[in-house]
Amino acid sequence: MSSDICNFDREEVIKLLRERVSPPLIGPILLFLPEDRGCRRKAYKNGRCIFHAEEKDPLLFKKELDKELKEMEKHGNFNFTGFTFPNIDFSGKKFDYPTFFIAATFKEKVIFDSATFNRRVFFDGAIFHQEAGFLGTKFQQNASFRGTQFQKDAYFEGALFKRVVTFWGASVLGNAEFSGSVFRSSVWFNLAKFNGIADFMFSIFYGGAYFMDCSFKKYADFSFSTFHKQVFFKTSKYERGYLVFLSTIFKNPRITQIIGYPLSRISFMATDIEGILLVPAPVGNQEILDEIILKEIKQKRINDSGGEYSIIQLKEMLAPYITRETLQLEYKLVRKCLEENRMFTDAADLFVKEMRLARERLPKNKYFERLAHYVYEFFSRYGESIDRLIKLALSFIFLMPLPLLLLYNPGVHMLQQISPFGMLLKYLENLEAVAAVFMQIRSFKDFRFLENAHVTIEILIRIFAIIIFGNLFVAVRRRLERR
């Protein structure tokens, strides 16, 4: 090939894609590449045309680009594959033909604000070194951002996506602003990585929204957004980012799935989640995010293993909405959701926290109600623990005979007069008496060696037994009702 002709070809595109995109995505991207005829433009520097050259005169580039756009319109597509752009402004431009920015490089700030893509557009494997502006941009057909790299902030606020949009494997090192965007069809963020804040506030998703194995290093905010169809969030328990669903609407909860996120990293404040499939990460008993934030607000401290800055921002955003009342309601909604999904162990832990919040809300002069709460929690964790009741009952029955031996069995304190075997027999006699009273079937007066026992002791044993049996009845009933 003559040195006067640009030597950029399909192999160069593949090389760039291999450097920027994960291998499984390269094949689908190559399927949509325009017909390969090589660049064939006049060489500008180092065997490359002014569009594919790394270094160039920005003014000359703009002048040549204006000419090239007219040529592209004649061929019925805008093919910017592999182009290296200096500072460029496509504000308000209409792209009436299929547009290809595959493996393109935007070295400086690029603006697509209020632009309109009337046909398909591909930014697959493109890299934005500076800010990328798509404010109010309209994507009338499919838009693809597979493996696209945004090394600074990406602004899609108020954008309109009428057809399928794919951010599969994309990465944003800065903040990703999608607030107020409208997704008329399906949107895919599978394997996408957000190192900054992902802001989807006030967005509307008319089609399916898929965030499978998506990584949020800080948090993703879906406050006041609406999901009309299927929603799928899935990640591993090692995900450190937060999900915020503040007053979010799920129109089809039966096909909404949120899997793998710890409850300590999700906020459902003022959001109805009845019917959704919620499967938290199996990390054991834990508080939900909004209770953690409430405690931080009260104690004026920061303790965030995932990054202090994130929790500070979440605190500032959610603080006006978090009270004991709203938090208790959130616990109730999440707990019912888990019960419906038959995750009873996790739901039991949330019920205990829900009841503790109810206790904290009691007026200070409600002494007996507070006492009832403490007793109920101590004996059976608010009816959620059968094991604790059985352990308490057995411990009481086997330990109570010891003080009875000392108080009402003459000679026991004189150990030299009683053999170990005799002591064991006396202990068993008192054990029988305590067990009989505990089971409400006999009285101390039925046992000659305890006929002088004070009636108060028997009353206390019976009251303790009634509390145990009452809590046991409630705990068993709760278990059976869930089956």
Backbone torsions as a table, in degrees:
resi	resn	phi	psi	omega
1	MET	NA	137.5	-178.9
2	SER	-63.1	145.0	178.6
3	SER	-69.1	-10.2	178.4
4	ASP	-83.9	-4.8	-177.5
5	ILE	-113.0	139.1	178.7
6	CYS	-60.6	130.9	-176.8
7	ASN	-96.4	14.9	177.8
8	PHE	-74.9	125.9	-178.4
9	ASP	-141.5	-169.0	-176.6
10	ARG	-60.4	-36.4	-179.8
11	GLU	-63.8	-35.0	176.9
12	GLU	-66.7	-37.3	177.5
13	VAL	-63.5	-46.4	-179.8
14	ILE	-61.8	-39.3	178.8
15	LYS	-61.6	-44.7	179.1
16	LEU	-64.3	-40.9	180.0
17	LEU	-64.5	-39.1	179.2
18	ARG	-64.2	-30.7	179.1
19	GLU	-76.1	-25.7	-169.7
20	ARG	-113.6	-22.9	-170.0
21	VAL	-121.5	145.6	176.2
22	SER	-66.3	143.8	-173.4
23	PRO	-50.7	-41.2	-177.7
24	PRO	-62.6	-20.6	-177.3
25	LEU	-89.8	-16.0	-175.1
26	ILE	-64.4	-43.8	-179.5
27	GLY	-56.3	-53.9	178.8
28	PRO	-59.5	-33.9	179.2
29	ILE	-66.4	-43.8	-177.6
30	LEU	-63.9	-25.6	179.4
31	LEU	-62.0	-27.6	-175.4
32	PHE	-102.0	4.7	177.2
33	LEU	-64.2	139.2	174.8
34	PRO	-61.3	166.0	-179.0
35	GLU	-54.3	131.7	-175.1
36	ASP	-83.2	109.1	173.6
37	ARG	-125.4	10.3	-175.3
38	GLY	75.0	169.9	-177.1
39	CYS	-74.2	-55.3	176.8
40	ARG	65.3	12.2	174.6
41	ARG	-82.6	168.8	-179.7
42	LYS	-68.0	133.2	179.8
43	ALA	-66.6	144.3	-179.9
44	TYR	-114.7	-45.9	-179.4
45	LYS	-157.7	134.1	176.8
46	ASN	54.2	39.6	176.5
47	GLY	75.3	13.5	179.9
48	ARG	-121.8	148.1	175.3
49	CYS	-72.4	172.5	-176.8
50	ILE	-65.0	-21.6	-179.4
51	PHE	-81.7	-33.2	-178.0
52	HIS	-98.5	-8.6	-179.8
53	ALA	-70.7	145.4	179.8
54	GLU	-69.3	-47.1	-178.9
55	GLU	-109.2	140.4	-176.4
56	LYS	-161.5	166.3	174.9
57	ASP	-83.9	115.7	-176.8
58	PRO	-57.8	-38.4	-178.5
59	LEU	-68.0	-42.5	177.3
60	LEU	-65.2	-38.2	178.9
61	PHE	-60.1	-47.7	-179.0
62	LYS	-61.7	-41.9	179.6
63	LYS	-62.2	-45.6	-179.7
64	GLU	-69.5	-32.9	-179.9
65	LEU	-66.2	-39.7	177.5
66	ASP	-58.6	-40.4	177.2
67	LYS	-67.6	-42.2	-176.5
68	GLU	-65.3	-35.9	179.0
69	LEU	-60.4	-38.4	178.3
70	LYS	-66.7	-37.7	177.7
71	GLU	-67.1	-40.3	179.8
72	MET	-62.7	-38.5	179.0
73	GLU	-62.5	-34.2	177.7
74	LYS	-65.3	-33.7	-179.2
75	HIS	-87.8	-4.1	175.1
76	GLY	78.8	18.4	171.1
77	ASN	-159.4	155.4	176.7
78	PHE	-105.0	102.1	-174.8
79	ASN	-106.8	98.6	178.0
80	PHE	-105.8	24.3	-176.8
81	THR	-57.0	124.6	177.0
82	GLY	75.5	2.7	-179.3
83	PHE	-64.4	146.9	171.8
84	THR	-111.5	113.3	-174.2
85	PHE	-99.7	134.8	165.0
86	PRO	-79.3	-160.1	176.5
87	ASN	-57.0	123.8	-174.5
88	ILE	-137.1	144.4	-178.4
89	ASP	-129.4	108.7	176.9
90	PHE	-105.3	23.3	-177.3
91	SER	-53.9	129.7	174.9
92	GLY	72.6	1.4	-177.4
93	LYS	-75.3	143.3	175.8
94	LYS	-103.2	124.6	176.6
95	PHE	-104.0	98.6	-173.3
96	ASP	-88.5	0.7	-179.6
97	TYR	-128.1	164.0	175.3
98	PRO	-51.5	136.1	-173.1
99	THR	-123.8	131.7	-175.4
100	PHE	-123.7	113.4	171.5
101	PHE	-111.6	29.1	-177.3
102	ILE	-60.8	128.4	179.1
103	ALA	59.4	20.9	178.0
104	ALA	-74.3	158.0	179.1
105	THR	-124.7	122.6	177.5
106	PHE	-109.1	100.2	-172.7
107	LYS	-75.4	-29.4	-179.2
108	GLU	-122.8	-174.5	-177.5
109	LYS	-60.2	137.1	178.9
110	VAL	-126.1	140.3	-176.2
111	ILE	-127.1	123.0	173.2
112	PHE	-116.7	20.4	-175.9
113	ASP	-54.7	130.6	177.3
114	SER	61.1	14.3	174.7
115	ALA	-73.6	160.4	179.6
116	THR	-129.5	122.9	174.9
117	PHE	-103.2	101.2	-176.7
118	ASN	-81.0	-14.4	175.7
119	ARG	-125.5	-177.0	-177.7
120	ARG	-59.8	147.2	178.6
121	VAL	-135.7	140.5	-176.7
122	PHE	-127.3	118.9	172.6
123	PHE	-111.1	22.3	-175.8
124	ASP	-58.9	130.0	176.3
125	GLY	70.6	6.1	178.1
126	ALA	-75.3	158.2	179.4
127	ILE	-132.8	127.9	179.3
128	PHE	-108.3	109.4	-177.7
129	HIS	-78.0	-25.1	179.1
130	GLN	-122.4	-168.3	-177.4
131	GLU	-60.6	144.2	177.3
132	ALA	-119.8	121.3	-177.5
133	GLY	-108.1	119.4	175.9
134	PHE	-126.4	38.2	-176.8
135	LEU	-64.9	121.8	177.4
136	GLY	67.1	16.1	180.0
137	THR	-70.1	142.1	179.5
138	LYS	-110.1	123.7	176.0
139	PHE	-109.4	98.5	-174.0
140	GLN	-77.0	-25.0	177.9
141	GLN	-122.6	-169.4	-177.9
142	ASN	-58.3	141.3	177.3
143	ALA	-127.0	132.5	-176.1
144	SER	-124.6	126.4	176.7
145	PHE	-125.1	42.2	-179.0
146	ARG	-64.1	124.8	176.1
147	GLY	65.0	14.5	179.5
148	THR	-69.3	139.3	179.8
149	GLN	-112.2	122.1	173.5
150	PHE	-109.7	106.2	-175.5
151	GLN	-84.2	-8.6	172.8
152	LYS	-127.6	-158.2	179.9
153	ASP	-70.3	147.2	175.6
154	ALA	-121.9	124.7	-175.2
155	TYR	-111.6	111.5	176.4
156	PHE	-119.8	24.2	-176.4
157	GLU	-60.9	131.2	178.1
158	GLY	70.6	13.2	179.2
159	ALA	-72.6	152.4	178.1
160	LEU	-118.5	120.7	177.9
161	PHE	-113.3	103.6	-175.0
162	LYS	-81.5	-28.5	180.0
163	ARG	-119.8	-168.1	-176.4
164	VAL	-62.2	134.7	176.1
165	VAL	-125.8	136.5	-175.0
166	THR	-124.9	120.6	172.2
167	PHE	-112.9	33.2	-175.8
168	TRP	-60.4	120.2	176.8
169	GLY	72.7	9.4	178.3
170	ALA	-72.3	161.3	178.0
171	SER	-140.0	139.6	178.8
172	VAL	-126.9	112.0	-178.8
173	LEU	-79.2	-27.2	175.6
174	GLY	-95.6	-151.9	176.9
175	ASN	-85.7	147.3	176.6
176	ALA	-112.9	113.6	-175.3
177	GLU	-104.5	107.0	177.5
178	PHE	-116.9	12.7	-174.6
179	SER	-59.0	136.1	178.9
180	GLY	75.6	8.8	179.1
181	SER	-78.4	155.5	179.3
182	VAL	-122.9	123.2	179.0
183	PHE	-110.8	102.3	-176.2
184	ARG	-75.5	-24.7	180.0
185	SER	-126.7	-163.7	-176.3
186	SER	-68.0	147.8	176.0
187	VAL	-131.7	133.8	-175.1
188	TRP	-120.2	120.3	175.1
189	PHE	-117.6	24.7	-178.1
190	ASN	-57.3	134.4	177.3
191	LEU	63.0	11.1	177.0
192	ALA	-73.8	152.2	-178.8
193	LYS	-124.9	127.4	178.9
194	PHE	-119.3	107.5	179.5
195	ASN	-81.7	-23.0	176.7
196	GLY	-105.3	-155.2	178.6
197	ILE	-81.3	135.5	174.1
198	ALA	-105.8	106.3	-172.5
199	ASP	-102.7	111.0	178.1
200	PHE	-117.2	22.8	-177.9
201	MET	-56.8	139.7	175.9
202	PHE	61.0	19.7	177.2
203	SER	-84.4	156.1	178.8
204	ILE	-124.1	125.6	179.9
205	PHE	-111.4	101.7	179.9
206	TYR	-82.1	-27.0	177.3
207	GLY	-103.7	-168.5	178.0
208	GLY	-67.2	146.3	177.9
209	ALA	-124.0	119.6	-171.9
210	TYR	-122.9	120.0	179.9
211	PHE	-125.9	53.8	-176.4
212	MET	-81.6	128.5	-179.3
213	ASP	55.2	33.6	178.9
214	CYS	-87.7	141.8	-175.0
215	SER	-112.5	125.1	175.2
216	PHE	-117.4	110.9	-178.2
217	LYS	-74.8	-34.1	177.1
218	LYS	-105.0	-89.5	176.0
219	TYR	-157.7	157.6	175.2
220	ALA	-114.0	126.5	-174.0
221	ASP	-109.8	113.8	178.3
222	PHE	-112.2	28.0	-178.9
223	SER	-59.1	134.0	175.6
224	PHE	61.0	20.4	176.3
225	SER	-91.2	164.3	-178.8
226	THR	-130.0	129.3	176.5
227	PHE	-111.6	119.2	-176.1
228	HIS	-91.6	-28.6	-176.1
229	LYS	-126.0	-145.9	-173.5
230	GLN	-66.2	138.7	177.3
231	VAL	-127.7	134.1	-177.7
232	PHE	-140.4	108.3	171.6
233	PHE	-111.0	124.9	179.1
234	LYS	-144.4	132.4	175.7
235	THR	-154.0	179.0	178.8
236	SER	-93.1	168.3	-179.7
237	LYS	-69.3	-10.1	-179.7
238	TYR	-87.0	-4.7	177.2
239	GLU	-62.8	130.0	-174.7
240	ARG	-102.4	-5.4	-177.4
241	GLY	-82.5	171.9	-179.0
242	TYR	-111.7	151.9	171.5
243	LEU	-117.6	130.2	-179.2
244	VAL	-118.6	116.3	175.0
245	PHE	-117.7	80.9	179.6
246	LEU	-95.6	115.0	-178.8
247	SER	52.9	40.3	178.4
248	THR	-86.8	146.7	-178.9
249	ILE	-113.0	125.4	173.6
250	PHE	-109.4	103.3	-175.9
251	LYS	-68.1	-29.8	-179.8
252	ASN	-125.7	76.0	-176.3
253	PRO	-61.6	-26.9	-177.4
254	ARG	-66.5	-20.8	177.7
255	ILE	-116.8	28.1	175.5
256	THR	-107.2	127.1	-177.0
257	GLN	-131.6	128.8	175.3
258	ILE	-127.0	107.3	-168.2
259	ILE	-125.9	133.1	169.1
260	GLY	92.9	-4.3	179.4
261	TYR	-92.2	131.7	174.9
262	PRO	-63.5	144.3	179.1
263	LEU	-62.7	-23.5	178.9
264	SER	-72.3	-2.8	-179.7
265	ARG	-126.4	19.3	176.5
266	ILE	-129.9	135.1	172.5
267	SER	-112.8	125.0	174.2
268	PHE	-114.0	33.0	-176.3
269	MET	-58.5	125.1	177.7
270	ALA	58.7	31.1	-179.9
271	THR	-122.0	130.1	178.0
272	ASP	-83.5	113.0	-178.2
273	ILE	-112.9	16.4	180.0
274	GLU	-59.6	126.5	176.1
275	GLY	95.5	-12.0	-179.4
276	ILE	-78.9	157.3	176.3
277	LEU	-88.8	103.6	-179.2
278	LEU	-112.4	115.8	179.6
279	VAL	-124.8	92.6	-177.9
280	PRO	-68.6	162.9	175.2
281	ALA	-63.7	138.7	-177.5
282	PRO	-77.0	71.9	-178.8
283	VAL	-109.0	11.7	174.4
284	GLY	86.8	-169.8	-177.2
285	ASN	-61.1	124.9	-178.4
286	GLN	-155.3	159.6	176.3
287	GLU	-83.4	153.4	174.6
288	ILE	-80.3	161.8	-171.7
289	LEU	-55.4	-42.9	-174.3
290	ASP	-67.9	-29.2	175.0
291	GLU	-71.3	-37.3	176.2
292	ILE	-60.2	-44.2	-179.9
293	ILE	-65.9	-39.6	178.8
294	LEU	-61.0	-41.4	178.1
295	LYS	-66.6	-37.9	178.0
296	GLU	-63.4	-38.9	179.9
297	ILE	-64.3	-43.5	-177.7
298	LYS	-69.5	-41.6	-175.0
299	GLN	-90.5	-6.4	178.1
300	LYS	52.7	48.7	179.6
301	ARG	-137.8	165.1	178.9
302	ILE	-124.3	129.4	177.0
303	ASN	-146.5	85.7	-173.0
304	ASP	-127.3	111.1	-178.9
305	SER	-70.2	-19.3	-178.1
306	GLY	-93.6	1.8	-178.4
307	GLY	128.4	117.6	-174.3
308	GLU	-61.7	-40.1	-174.4
309	TYR	-60.5	-38.3	-179.6
310	SER	-62.1	-47.6	-175.7
311	ILE	-70.5	-30.4	175.8
312	ILE	-64.0	-45.0	179.5
313	GLN	-65.5	-40.8	178.0
314	LEU	-63.6	-38.6	178.3
315	LYS	-61.0	-46.4	-179.8
316	GLU	-63.6	-35.3	-176.2
317	MET	-79.0	-41.2	-172.3
318	LEU	-95.1	-17.3	-175.2
319	ALA	-52.0	-41.6	-178.8
320	PRO	-64.0	-17.9	-174.6
321	TYR	-103.0	-13.7	-172.5
322	ILE	-96.0	116.2	171.1
323	THR	-133.2	173.2	176.7
324	ARG	-61.2	-36.3	-178.2
325	GLU	-67.4	-48.9	-179.9
326	THR	-68.1	-31.8	179.3
327	LEU	-69.8	-40.3	177.9
328	GLN	-63.5	-40.5	177.4
329	LEU	-63.6	-40.1	178.9
330	GLU	-63.6	-43.5	176.7
331	TYR	-58.9	-42.0	-178.9
332	LYS	-63.3	-43.7	-179.2
333	LEU	-66.0	-43.5	179.8
334	VAL	-66.4	-41.1	-179.8
335	ARG	-62.8	-44.7	178.7
336	LYS	-63.5	-36.8	178.2
337	CYS	-62.5	-43.5	179.3
338	LEU	-67.9	-37.8	177.9
339	GLU	-63.7	-40.1	178.6
340	GLU	-64.6	-31.2	177.1
341	ASN	-87.4	8.0	175.7
342	ARG	62.9	33.0	174.4
343	MET	-102.4	72.4	-168.0
344	PHE	-71.9	-32.4	-179.8
345	THR	-65.0	-47.2	177.5
346	ASP	-64.0	-38.9	179.8
347	ALA	-64.9	-35.8	179.5
348	ALA	-63.0	-42.0	178.5
349	ASP	-62.8	-38.5	179.3
350	LEU	-69.6	-34.7	178.3
351	PHE	-63.8	-39.5	177.6
352	VAL	-61.2	-44.9	179.1
353	LYS	-65.8	-37.2	177.4
354	GLU	-61.0	-42.7	-179.8
355	MET	-70.8	-33.9	176.2
356	ARG	-63.9	-38.8	176.9
357	LEU	-65.6	-38.2	176.7
358	ALA	-62.2	-38.4	178.2
359	ARG	-65.7	-40.5	179.9
360	GLU	-65.7	-27.2	-179.0
361	ARG	-80.0	-12.3	-179.6
362	LEU	-65.1	140.8	175.0
363	PRO	-59.1	151.3	-176.0
364	LYS	-64.0	-25.0	-179.3
365	ASN	-83.9	0.0	177.2
366	LYS	-88.0	67.7	-173.4
367	TYR	-64.0	-46.0	-174.7
368	PHE	-70.7	-35.4	177.0
369	GLU	-66.2	-40.3	176.8
370	ARG	-62.5	-43.1	179.2
371	LEU	-61.2	-42.1	179.1
372	ALA	-61.0	-39.9	177.9
373	HIS	-60.8	-48.2	-178.3
374	TYR	-62.3	-42.6	179.7
375	VAL	-63.7	-45.6	-178.8
376	TYR	-60.7	-42.6	179.1
377	GLU	-69.2	-41.8	-177.9
378	PHE	-62.1	-44.6	-174.8
379	PHE	-76.0	-39.6	-171.7
380	SER	-144.5	17.6	-177.2
381	ARG	50.6	51.9	179.5
382	TYR	58.2	42.3	176.3
383	GLY	78.6	13.7	-177.8
384	GLU	-102.1	-6.2	-176.5
385	SER	-126.2	115.3	172.9
386	ILE	-85.7	-37.6	-179.1
387	ASP	-58.3	-43.4	-177.9
388	ARG	-62.6	-39.7	179.6
389	LEU	-63.2	-45.2	-179.0
390	ILE	-64.9	-40.6	178.9
391	LYS	-65.1	-41.6	178.4
392	LEU	-64.2	-42.8	-179.5
393	ALA	-63.4	-47.5	-178.6
394	LEU	-66.1	-40.4	178.7
395	SER	-62.2	-42.9	-179.8
396	PHE	-64.5	-46.0	-177.3
397	ILE	-63.3	-39.1	-176.4
398	PHE	-83.8	-21.3	-179.7
399	LEU	-93.6	-30.3	-176.5
400	MET	-60.5	-33.4	178.9
401	PRO	-61.0	-23.7	-177.2
402	LEU	-64.8	-50.7	176.1
403	PRO	-65.2	-31.1	177.5
404	LEU	-65.0	-37.2	177.2
405	LEU	-59.8	-43.1	-176.3
406	LEU	-74.5	-33.4	-174.1
407	LEU	-88.2	-36.8	-169.2
408	TYR	-126.8	15.0	176.7
409	ASN	-122.7	96.2	-176.7
410	PRO	-55.2	137.7	174.4
411	GLY	90.4	-11.9	-178.6
412	VAL	-65.2	-36.0	-178.9
413	HIS	-71.5	-14.6	175.5
414	MET	-97.7	79.3	-171.2
415	LEU	-59.6	-27.1	-177.2
416	GLN	-69.0	-16.5	-179.0
417	GLN	-90.9	-9.2	-177.0
418	ILE	-125.7	131.3	178.9
419	SER	-74.4	160.6	176.5
420	PRO	-55.6	-38.6	179.1
421	PHE	-66.1	-39.3	178.0
422	GLY	-64.8	-39.7	177.5
423	MET	-61.8	-41.3	179.2
424	LEU	-62.8	-40.4	179.5
425	LEU	-63.8	-43.0	178.8
426	LYS	-64.0	-39.7	178.1
427	TYR	-61.6	-42.9	-180.0
428	LEU	-65.3	-36.2	177.4
429	GLU	-62.7	-44.9	179.4
430	ASN	-69.5	-33.7	176.5
431	LEU	-62.1	-42.2	177.7
432	GLU	-61.4	-42.1	-178.9
433	ALA	-65.9	-45.1	179.8
434	VAL	-63.4	-44.3	-179.9
435	ALA	-62.0	-39.5	-179.8
436	ALA	-65.5	-43.1	178.3
437	VAL	-67.9	-41.6	179.8
438	PHE	-59.7	-38.2	-180.0
439	MET	-83.3	1.5	175.5
440	GLN	65.7	28.8	-177.4
441	ILE	-110.0	-17.9	178.0
442	ARG	-144.0	173.0	179.5
443	SER	-121.7	160.8	177.1
444	PHE	-59.9	-26.9	-179.3
445	LYS	-67.4	-17.8	177.8
446	ASP	-78.0	-6.3	-179.7
447	PHE	-116.1	116.1	-173.3
448	ARG	-56.7	-38.7	-176.5
449	PHE	-75.4	-7.0	178.0
450	LEU	-120.6	17.2	-176.5
451	GLU	-66.8	-19.4	178.2
452	ASN	-95.7	2.2	-179.5
453	ALA	-63.5	139.0	-177.4
454	HIS	-66.9	137.4	-176.4
455	VAL	-62.5	-25.1	-179.4
456	THR	-62.0	-36.9	-179.9
457	ILE	-63.6	-44.0	179.6
458	GLU	-64.4	-40.0	179.2
459	ILE	-62.3	-43.7	179.6
460	LEU	-63.2	-39.4	177.8
461	ILE	-63.0	-42.9	-179.2
462	ARG	-66.1	-40.6	178.9
463	ILE	-63.4	-43.9	177.9
464	PHE	-59.3	-43.0	-179.9
465	ALA	-64.1	-41.2	179.8
466	ILE	-62.2	-41.1	177.9
467	ILE	-62.4	-44.5	179.5
468	ILE	-61.0	-49.3	-177.2
469	PHE	-66.0	-37.2	178.7
470	GLY	-64.4	-45.6	178.0
471	ASN	-66.0	-37.3	179.6
472	LEU	-64.9	-39.7	178.2
473	PHE	-61.2	-45.6	-179.4
474	VAL	-64.2	-43.5	-177.7
475	ALA	-64.1	-44.3	179.2
476	VAL	-65.2	-42.3	179.9
477	ARG	-61.5	-42.7	178.7
478	ARG	-61.1	-40.9	178.5
479	ARG	-64.7	-43.6	-177.6
480	LEU	-68.4	-35.8	-179.7
481	GLU	-65.5	-25.1	-177.7
482	ARG	-84.2	-14.2	-177.2
483	ARG	-80.2	NA	NA
